[in-house]
Structure formats: C-alpha cells, structure tokens
Amino acid sequence: MQKVHKPVMLVFLMLFIIIVTGCSKTEEKNNNLIVSSISSEDLAEILVEYGDSYQILTDMEKIQDIVHLIQDIKVEDSKIMQKGSIGYDDIIRARIIDNNGVVSLSLSMTKKAAFYNGEWHTIDEASYERILTYINKNKSEEVLNDDKLRIQMIQENRSNMGIIDALVGVWMRRDGSKLKFTENILYQGNNFEYEFEYRISDISEDTIQLTVYGMEGILLKDKKLSNMTLRFDPTKSHMITNKNMVGGMTYKDKLILVDEEFQIGNFDDLFFLED
C-alpha cells in the first residue's frame, strides 16, 4: 500500500509547488505599475519635469537608467480616488518620446502615488525617491521651465475670468480629440467640421448648463440633441462634462484647455478625482 501511494503523493506535491510558484510570479509581475516592457532602443529622448525646471535626456545610457527606474515602480494598492491619498506636492512628470517624435509613455508621480493611463495608484515611496535621486544627480542638465511659469500665469489670469468667457477656446480629451467653443457655437471633429449651436440655460460660479442643437440638414436643423453640464476647476483650465442625449444615452468627459502654444491643463490634476 505504501509503495502504491508514494508516487501519487509526489505528483500532488509537485503540482502544489508549480501552482504556488506560478501564483507568486504572477503577483510579482502584477505588482509593477507598468507591466509591458519598454525598449530603450526605440526612444529618442525622455523629458523629466520637477519643480520649476526640466531635463531632456538624450544620452542612451541615461535613457536606459530612467526606463529601468520607471519600470521598477511598484504598486502598493489598486486604483485610488481620494485626493488625500495622493499628496500632490513635489510632483515629477516624465514623458518618453520615441524615434518618430510620438509620446509613447506619460507618467506623473508623487511620493505616495503615480498617474498612469488615466488612473492614480498608490506606489512604494522608495520608487519615487530613486527617481528623484537620479534627477538630482543630473542637475547640470536642468533648464528653467519657462513654459510652466507662463502656464501658471495663464491659469492665474483665467481664474479671474467670467465662466462664460472661460468656456471659449479649444478643449482636449485624453485621447487627443478636441472640442472648440466659440460664442454660441460648438465645433467637433478632427478639423472641427461639425457645427452645433448651444444655448446656455443656467450658470453658477463653476458650472454651466447648456442645450445643444443641430445646425445643418433637414432632420437636425434646430433640433435639440443633448443637454450638457460643464463644471470647471478654479483655474478654469480643466473641465468635466456630463452630456445627456435626447435618446437617453449619457456621456462623461474630462477635458483640458489647450492653445496653439501650450497645454494649459494636465490630466493628472486632482480636480478630475472629484468626479
């Protein structure tokens, strides 16, 4: 009897070891903020912003160093939605740009959390400290971020604007698509080729209620299409929209203000966590 059961016991033991080992490897893999690999050979530069300065790293060895540090960021928790869980001071922003000039990865991080793919996650504080230490080692390459200072001035000026005036401009979603508001006209499409009339029904300190109507075609002209609620942050550079279509569908969007020179807002702004 003993000789019959011993091989069976060994098989079960081996299966148990394989399962446990596989699970531990999966947990370790999923513990990284960025699971997919980043090939440094395909990259042209990495732009790192910290404080009022930035560094543009083009040396391949330094690019590899930063890529390694970014891929080593460990997630301590799942997606978080509480502003107090983030700690927005001393934020580091990194943009990895490939050989075609395309931003292949964008990342923001604080001591407590990282913003990646549109979501904030709590992280191991040591990950932040390692990247900050590397930035401080390369201070000789720092350049004063004049654009950031100009953007801050734009935001400060916009905070004093009336909310209807602040709506006018081009607003961008995280996927790069845009809306353009002029006085009473909303433009959509890649080239703003679709025109709609909007009529404001109510305003408050930070919110606009409006109704959108069609402008072209027998079936759409003057026809009510949707009701929209637009809510702004204090700088009036970030906007959350809630659109209720006449047919019953609802859509939510998060948009930032852009102009010909600058991206006035940031998608990692904590205002978007309030939604």
N, C-alpha and C positions, 0 to 999 in steps of 0.2 A: 504493500500500500504506500509506503513512504517513497519508493522509487517511482511510482506512478504519478504522485502529486508534486514531486520536486520540480520537474520541467515546467509544469503548469504554473507553479509559484514563481519561477524565474521569468516566465513570459509576462505575467502580471506585473512583476517588479520592473521589468524593462519598459513596459507600456507606461507605467506610472512615472518613471524617470523622464521618458520622452515628453509626456504631457506637461509635467511640471516645468521642464526646461523650455519647452515651446512657449508656455504662458509667460515665463519670466522674460524671455526675449521679446515677446510682443509688448509687454508692459514697458520695457526699457525703450523700445522703438517709439511707442506712442507717447513717451514722456518728453520727447523733443517737440518744441514749438513748430519747427519746420521739418517735416518728415522727408520730403523729396530732396534729393541731392542737388547741389549747386556746382556746376562745372566752372571753375575759375578761368579755364582756357577760353570760354565764350564771352568773357566780360571785358569791357573796356575801362571802366572806372567805377569807383564807389564814392558817393558823396555822403559825408557824415556831418550832420549839424548838431552843435551842442552850444547852449548859451547864445551869445551874440556872434559866434564865429562858425566857420565850417571848414572842412578839409576835403580836398578832392584827391583821392588816392588812385594813381595810375600805375604805380610800380607793381609788377605781378606778385612779388613776394608779399607786399603789404595787402594786396587784394586777397591773396590766399589766407593771410593771417585773419583778416576781418571775416571772410567767409567761414573759416573754421570756428571763430568765436560766435558768429550768428547761428551756425548750425548746432552749436553746443548749448544753446539756450534751453533750459529745462522748464517745463510747465509744472507748476505745483497744484493747479486747480483747473477746473473746467471754465467755460466761458463765464465772465463776470459782468454784472450790470449795475453795480453800485459805485458811484463816483468816489466815495470814501475809500474804496478798496484799491484805488489806483495810485494816488499821490502824484500829482501832475508836475511837481517841481523837478528841475534838472532833467528835463526830457531829452533823450537822444533820438534823432531821426536818421535813418540810413536808407539811401536809395542805390540799388545796384543796377548799373546800366550796361547792357550788352553791346557787342560789336556793331549792332545795327542802330545804336542810339536809343533803344527802347528800354524803359524801366522794367526790368524783369522781376524785381522784388522791392517792395517798400515796407519798411518796418519802423515803428516807434516804440520806445521803451522807457520806463521809469524804473525806480528801484524796486517797485512792487509788481509791475505789470507790463505787458507788451501788447501792442496793437498790430495785428497781422490778419490779412484777408477780411477786413471789416469787423473784427471782433477783438475785444480785450480779454487777455488771460493773465491770471496771476503767475508769476515766474519766481524762480530761485534768485534771490538778491545777488548771489555770487556771480550770476551771468551778467548782470548789469555792471557790477564792479570790475569784471575782467575787461569788458569793452571800454569802460571809462578809463581804466588804467592805460589801455592801448592808445586811446585818444590823447591822453596827457603826455604819453611818450613821443607823440608826433606833433607837439605844439609848434614846432618850427614851420610846419606846413599850413598853419591856421591862417585864414583870411577873414577879416571882419565882414560879417554878413550884412552888407548894406541893404540888400533886398528885404531882409527880415525887419530891419529898422523902418524901412519905408512902408512895409505892410502894416506894421504896428501903428504907424501914423495914420494910414488909411482907415484902419479899423477904429482908431480913436475918433477920427472925424465922422465916420459913419454912425458911431454910437449916438451922435447928436442930431442925426437926420430924422426927418419925419418918416414914419413907417411906409407910407405910400411912395415917397421918393426913393427909399431904400430898396423897394422891390424892383425898380427899373434897373435892368442890366442882364448879364448872362450868368446863368446858374448851372453848375455841372454836377451830375451824379457820379458815383464812384466808378461806374463802368465807362466814363468818359462822354456819355451822351449829355446833351445840353438843352436847356430851355432859355428862351430870351423873352423878357418882359419889356415892352415899351408902354407908353401911356395908352391903356385900354386894349392893347394887342398882345397876345401870347403866340410866340413862334416855336415850332417844334420841327424835328427832322435834322438830318445831317447838315443840311445847308439852310436850315430854318425856312424850308419851303412851305410848311403847313402853317396857315394863319387862323387864329381863333380870336374872337372878341371876348373880353372878360369885363364883368361889371361888379364892382365892389359893393357889397351889401352891408358890411359892418367892419369896424376896426377897433382895436384896443391898443394898449401900449406895445404889445409884442405879437399881435395876431391880426391877420386879415382874412375875412370871409369873402369869397367871390364866387360868381357863377360864370361858367364858360359856355359860349355859344358858337355854332358853326357860322362860317362866313361865305363859303363857296358851295355851289351845287344846289340843285333844286331840293334835294332831300335834306340837306344840312343847313342851308342858309337860315339864320335867325332861330335855329332850333337849339333848345337847351341840351347840352351834352353832359355837364357834370357840375357838381358843387365842390369847391376846394377850400380847405382851411390851411393857411400858411402861418407857421409860427417861427419867429426869429430869435436868435440869441442876442445878448446885449450889444454886441458889435455890429449886428445886422449883416454879418458875413456868412452866417450858417442858417439854413432854413430846413424845417421839416414840413412836408406837405402831406395832407390827407385828402385824397380825391375820391368822391362818391359818384360813380357813373349813373346816369339815368336808368340804365338797365339793371342796376343793383350791384355791380362789381365795385370793389373798393381797392385802392392802391395807396401805399405809403412810400415816400421817398425822402432821402436825406441829400441835400444839395449844398454846395459851397459856391460863393461868388468868385468869378474869375474875370479878368480883363485881358487886354492884349499883351500886357507885360507879366502880370502876376496871377498866382493862385492865392486869392485873398484869404480864404479859409483853409482849414485842414479837416480831413475826415476823422482824425483821431481826437478832435475837440470833444471835451466832456459834455458839451451841450447835447450831443446826439445820444448820450446814455440816458437822458431823461425821458426819451420816448419809449 
